[in-house]
Amino acid sequence: MGYKIEHNTKVIDLPDFGQLPIGILRRARKVEESEQTWFILEELLSDRDLKILDTLPTSEFIQHMKAWTGGTSLGE
């Protein structure tokens, strides 16, 4: 099913967090915890999607990440 981020009439489609490729999560464990979200997003998203993401206000980005991950810390 996945998760959609809609911003300024543009849409970013993220896969369901529970369906992420295990290889991305395996590599993310070697990244500092504060960088893990960015590592995963940069692995999943196209340059176009990252440009859309870059325009989100911080508060909106945080809300989307909590909703996408179900509140799970990526370091867990």
Residue pairs with C-beta under 8 A, 6 or more apart in sequence:
1 16
2 13
2 14
2 15
2 16
3 13
3 14
3 15
3 16
3 17
3 64
3 67
3 68
4 11
4 12
4 13
4 14
5 11
5 12
5 14
5 52
5 53
5 56
5 64
7 52
7 55
7 56
7 60
8 52
8 55
10 52
12 45
12 49
12 52
12 53
14 44
14 45
14 68
15 44
17 68
17 69
17 70
17 72
20 40
20 44
24 39
24 40
24 43
24 44
25 40
27 39
27 43
28 36
28 39
28 40
28 43
28 74
29 36
31 39
33 73
33 74
33 75
36 74
36 75
37 65
37 74
40 74
41 50
41 53
42 50
45 53
53 61
56 64
